Amino acid sequence: MTAEPVTTQQQTAPTQVPATVRASLSPSRAADFKTCPLLYRFRSIDRLPERPSVEQVRGTLVHAVLERLFDLPAAGRTPTAAGDLVAPQWDRLVTEQPELADLFPGDDPAAVADFLRSATALLDGYFAVEDPQRLEPAERESLISAVVDDELLIRGYLDRLDVAPDGALRVVDYKTGGAPREAFEARALFQLKFYALVLWRTRGVVPRVLRLLYLRDAEVCDYTPDAEELERFERTVVALWRAIEQATERRDFRPRPSRLCDWCSHQAHCPTFGGTPPPFPEAAASADPLRDARSRPAPPPGADE
């Protein structure tokens, strides 16, 4: 699918939110609650800090490079050009988020160099599955949102949206981990269905393709949704939010132990590991219900966002 060029790559205008909307939900936070209600509480209500992992930051860097790659003329979108973007984008990220430098104690030049080389290797995986010289994305790193059930704003950031000459949509998501096992792939598809639902409700078009690009393994996973499936998914999202509201009212977010616990940053506060959650924030009920915007918590290996 070759996308038609457009002049605007990001939607930066404030979302017009109807007065009936009471809350918002992103795919990351929805996936947190599905995975473990207590994890949702730690991230969305307690707002406990999480130290970013090297894997997460490498993913952020690669996403930044791929976004900037499409700023170049089509003929200039080569593996060499992408590699040349890695160091400048890393410098930009560290300038914007100085804490990222703490990933490498003592600012070890060798460790930083190895990190940058590992990011460049992932870009090689990208070029193995896609030719950016043949693409003109309609949108990159674009915030999209829609209101469902009159009261819930669902929103998230697309890595990339391609629009074909016939108007067909392709949602593309870059994954810097390896191609996942079934459970992790279901989480990734949940995220893309979330985006597909927003696009369908706002543009009246069901995306033709939801595409996951797994850069480490140079693999592509395509999925084709239909309107009936998205209707069911919408009911699932609304039911999920109602469950979140009920848990908030009852202050009852229970842990759901799984293998994903191995990568959780909050074991010290989790009863499963002998910890105690912090006191429930008194301001939780009165907090801004639309604050659930973009966030990219560290995912487990193979399930990165």
N, C-alpha and C positions, 0 to 999 in steps of 0.2 A: 504494500500500500504506500503510494507516494503522496505525501501530504501537501496541500496547498499552502503557500506561504501566507502569513498574516502579519500585521504590523504590531500587534500586541502579544507579548509572550507571557505576561502575568496579569492576573486579575487582582488589582490592588485596591479597587474601590471598596469602601465599607459595605458590608452586607446589610441589605435592607431587611430588617427583622420585623415581622408582623407583631402587633401588640399581644397576640394570643400565645406567642412562643414563651415557654417557661424554662427551657433548658437546651443544652446542646450536647452533642456526642460525636466524637471522632472515632475512626476505625481502631486506632491504637487503644483508646480507653475502653471501647466496647470489647475488644479482644482481651484486654486485661481482666474484665469482669467475667468473661466466659472462661478464661484460664483459671482464675482464682479471685473470688470476691475480695479477699483480704488484700491482695496485690492492688486491686482497683482502689481500695481505701487508702493504702499507703501512698499511692501515686497521685490520686485525684483529690483526696480530702485532707490527709495529713501532709501531703506535699513533701514527703521525706526526700532528702537529697540522694542522688545516685551518682557515684563516680563513673564517668564514662570509661568504657573498656577500649583497648586498642582496636578491637574488631569494629566497634561502633564508630569510632572516630575515622578509621580507614574507610568505612562505608560512606560517612559524611563527605570525606575528601573526594572519593570517586564520584559520588553524585554531583558535587560541585564542578568537577572537571567535565563530566558529560554534559552538564547544563551549559558551561561556557564553550564547549566544543562547537555547539550549534550557532554560536555568535560568529564563527569563522565562515568565510565563503565556502561553498560546497567542495570545491576542489582542494581546499586546504585542510579538510577534516581527515587527516591521516593519523596513523598510529604515532608517528614522530611528533606531530603537532599536539596530540593528546598528551603524550609523555612530557612535552615541554610545559604543559599547563600545571603539572602536578606540584612542583615546588612553589610557584607563585600562589596557587590556591591554598597550599598549606600555610604559607606566610600570611595570607589574608585571614584564614581561620584563626590562627594563633593571635593575630592582632585583634580580631573581634572577640575572641574568647581566650584570654591569656592563660587560663587554667589548663588548657590543652597541653601546654608545654610541660606540665607536671607528669605527663605520661612517660617522659623520659628523664629520670632523675639525673641531675647535673647537666641537663641539656646535652647528653652524650651524642656527639656528632655521628658516631658509627650507628647508634641505635636509630637515630632520626633517618639516616641514609637508608638503612634496611627497611624502615617503615615506608619511606617514599618508593623504594623499589618494589615493595609488595603491592602498593597501590597501582604502580605502573603495570605490574603483571596482570592485575585484574582488568585493566584496560585492554590488554591483549585479548582477554576472553571476550570482551565486548566486540572487538573488531572481528572475532572469529564467527560471530552469530549475526552481525548486522553491518551494513555499509552505510555510514552516515552521509556519504556523498549523494546518496539517492533520496535523502529524506529532508523535508522542511517541516518540522513539527509545528503544529498550530499553537500549542501551549507547552510551557516548561515550568516546573515548580509552581503550578497554578493552584490557587485556593478556589475550591468550588464548594457550594453549599445548597441545600434545599430544605424546605420545611415538610415534615411528614406528620400525619395525625394532628395537624393544626397546631401542635404544641411543642414539637421537638425539631430543633435545627440540627441537621446532620451535615458535617463538613470535613474536609480533609484536603491535603495537598497531593496533586498528581505529579509524579515524576515527569511524565510526558503524555501529551495527547496528540495523536495523528488524525487528520481529517482527509479522507479521500475525495477526489473530484466529485464523486456521486453523493457526498455527504456522510458516508459511513465513518464511524468512529472506531479508533483503536486506542485503548488505554495501555500504556507501557509502564512497567515498574521494574527498576533495576534492583537485583539482589546480589550482594557482594559475598554472600556465603555460598556454600556448595548447594547443589540441587537437594532438596530436603526429603526427609522421610514423609510418609503420608500425613502424619499429624501436623507437621510444620507447613506442608503444602496447603492443607485445609485452612490454616491461619492466613496464609498469603492470599488465597483466593477469597477469603472472607473480606479482606481489605479491598480487593479489586471489585468485588460485588457491591461493596459500600459505595465506591466511586461510580460504578455503573448505575446504581439506583439514583444517585444525585443527578447524573447526566440525563437519565431518562426523564426524571421529574422536572428538570429545568429546561431541557432542550427538546423533549418529545422524541428522542431517538435512543433506542437500545443499542449500546456499543456492539459492533459486529465481533470484535475480538478483545479479550482481556489477555494481555501478554506479560508473562514473567520472564525476564532475562537473567539467568543465573551465570554470573560472569566467571566465577571461579572454575566451574565445570564446562563453561561455554555451551550451555543448554538453554533451550527455549521451551516454555510451557504455554500453550495457547488454550483458551477456554472461550466458548461461545454461549453467552446467556440468552434467555428469551424473556419476553414480557411476563409470562406466567411465573417464571422463576423469580423475577425481581419483585413481583407482587408478594410472593411468599416470603422473600427475604425482607421486604419492608415490614411485614407483620412480625417477623423475628426480631428486627431491630427495635420496633416499638415495644414488644414484649420484654426485651432485654432492658430497655430504659425503665419500664415500669418496675421491673425487679430491682433495678438500682435504686429507684426512688423508695421502694418499700424497705430495702436494706438500710437506706439512709434514715428513714423515719424511725426504724427500730434500732438503729445503731448496731446492726447485726451483719457484719461482714466476716464470713467464716473462711478459713484457709481450705484450699483444695489441693492437697499434696499430689505431686506428680514428679516425673523426671525433670521438669522445668525448674523445680526448686533448686537444682544444683547451680543454676545461674542467677538466682534471685539475690538482690543486694540487701534484702531486709530480713534475713534469717534471725538476726539478733532481736527483732521485734515480733517474730512469729511464734505462736504457741506450739506449732509442730516441732520447732527446734528448741523448745524450752524458753522462748522469749515472751515478752509482754508488750502488746501494742501500746502506743502512747495514749494518753487520755483523749477521748473523742473531742475534736475541736468544737467548742460551743458556737463558733461562727459558721459552722458547716451549713446549717439550715438556711442562714441568711446570706450566704456568699453569692457572688454573681453567678447565676445559672448558665451564663453564656461564656464562661471563662475557659471551657474545654477547647482550646485551640490546638495549634500544632505542637507536638512533642514527639521526640524520637528516643524513648528509653532504650537502654541496651538490651537487644534481644538475645536469645540463646543462639548458639551456633547453628547455622542452617535455617534460621527463621528471621533473619534480619529484615528490617523494613526499608 
